[in-house]
Amino acid sequence: MCGIVGYVGAQSALDVVMGGLRRLEYRGYDSAGVALVADGALFTEKRAGKLSNLSKVLSEDTAPPSTLGIGHTRWATHGAATDRNAHPHLGARGRVALVHNGIIENFAQLRGQLEAAGHELRSETDTEVVSHLLEAELDAGADLTTAMQRVCKQLDGAFTLVAVASDDPERVVAARRNSPLVIGLGADETFLASDVAAFIEHTRDAVELGQDQVVTITRSEFDITDFAGNPAEGKRFHVDWDIAAAEKAGYDYFMLKEIAEQPEAIANTLLGRSATGGRLQLDEMRLSDDELRAVDKIIIIACGTAFHAGLVAKYAIEHWTRIPCEVELASEFRYRDPVVDRDTMVIAISQSGETMDTLMALRHARDQRAKVLAISNTNGSTIPRESDAVLYTHAGIEIAVASTKAFLTQIVACHLIALYLAQVRGTMFGDEIGAIVDELEQMPAAVTKVLATIEPVRALARELRDAPAVLFLGRHVGYPVALEGALKLKELAYMQAEGFAAGELKHGPIALVEQGVPVFVVVPPQGRGQLHEKMVSNIQEVRARGARTIVLAEEGDDAVTPYADELVRLPSVPTLLQPLVATVPLQVFACEMATAKGHDIDQPRNLAKSVTVE
Ligand code: M6R
């Protein structure tokens, strides 16, 4: 939800800021803009649409040489995606330029006050009120840092703000509440960004800003305070991946690269989990074994693809630990007065670690004294930081908006947590846990095998390019896989796609089946006799009504062959691990379908990678 960059140093600020925005474009691509300070004046340029629109005008324009600037790539909340609503926004006389990620919830009231005082606001955004307020503080004699501290105290909501002033060529000032902001420390240059990806080609030394903090950066220093102006500290860290991870590495799209990286991502997530004596260990466990033994209910909260990973996890958690487990959309959780107490464990799953719906649900759970365990792919992000325990999915940066490797590694992480709980609570023997960990360790090879035989799925997607709708069926852990297959197709190919529990079909959705409708069926392993048999019947039911059946079944499962119009073979793996192999063809299908339709794979319309508004 909006990418932000700030820079002061010795290089061309325009080049650094545009390079940073390119790496942050996954956060939003409704518009983009930059502001530079040069010769006591502000130069700004902004354009609706993708960053390439801005690049084009900038190449025609003559931006002045400058070594200090800010930039923004927007996911629109208040006001349409127009040039006028694009950031940066200026103060009343153009003395301040400001970029913002988040939502200023009391902007209407602030806008009313400004307008009553004679301010003319040019955009429909919530952001513009802040640039006017900042500039008013400067006009009253404050410096930019003090102005930022004072203004932040008047704001409600979530925000990362980054500002520059025309008559202050030495510093960029930023603030953060509930939205991400990191500082990059280079040699004689300092960066600000929503995500380290923006400056990774310049430095891997970073500082994460805490809640309700203001930072002032110059070429050689940074200074952090709270909103009251008291000295404060950020958290220093070293980024453990480099620029190569943020590049496409020869693939046409990040999504293709990230699909291909899944075996390695799973292997990395499993790495180093066995402590001495074969016991499992998590990354940051701030919960005692006694607290874990006292847990009497687990609630998983997550959104989108992460929610689907949570649905898979429920089966493993209940089976291995015998603890009742609910899975809830994070955006719904706190509005239904959930029954949560100190013996509830809430597992918050979030690739970005910044999803606002999940963060707010997590905070609600903590207010009720629940223990919160985060699963995240982003080191030091807000959700892990605010949790009692963390397990990181070491999937590497995921840039494509459509989540792929994060999903598989979230499932692996959930399974590890379930096994960890089983270990602490003694619901499984050590050798049983060890056997499952061994099976998990076979998964990178199994996914590699799926990827090696994926070409027919691509061809099928091209052939079905004009299908009006696609259905996905699953049972047990195949059900969340069906939901995930449908979500991928919706978000990438903009098609009507629905995932159903196969047993539910006859209760209504079967009415959607007509001649030629493609129906993907995720067949459980044959070892799950009853489930398998029922699924074979479900395939026949849809086929009898004209569906074109695309059957995903394990090697050696011949029972399905007569009813499969297309057969996609999966490596034979235990039922609870099957989502790790069964999801991959569905990811590839959606990606190829979107390519065939000519859509933007990495940046589907209306979406953003990191959803930092509720
Ligand atoms: O960063 P998070 O895991 O919290 O993101 C949750 C969802 O927004 C995300 O999974 C979304 O559904 C993906 N675009 C799906 O591909």
Boltz pocket constraint, residues with backbone or C-beta under 6 A from the ligand:
constraints:
  - pocket:
      binder: B
      contacts: [[A, 303], [A, 304], [A, 305], [A, 306], [A, 349], [A, 350], [A, 351], [A, 352], [A, 353], [A, 354], [A, 355], [A, 358], [A, 401], [A, 402], [A, 403], [A, 404], [A, 487], [A, 491], [A, 608], [A, 609], [A, 610], [A, 611]]
      max_distance: 6.0
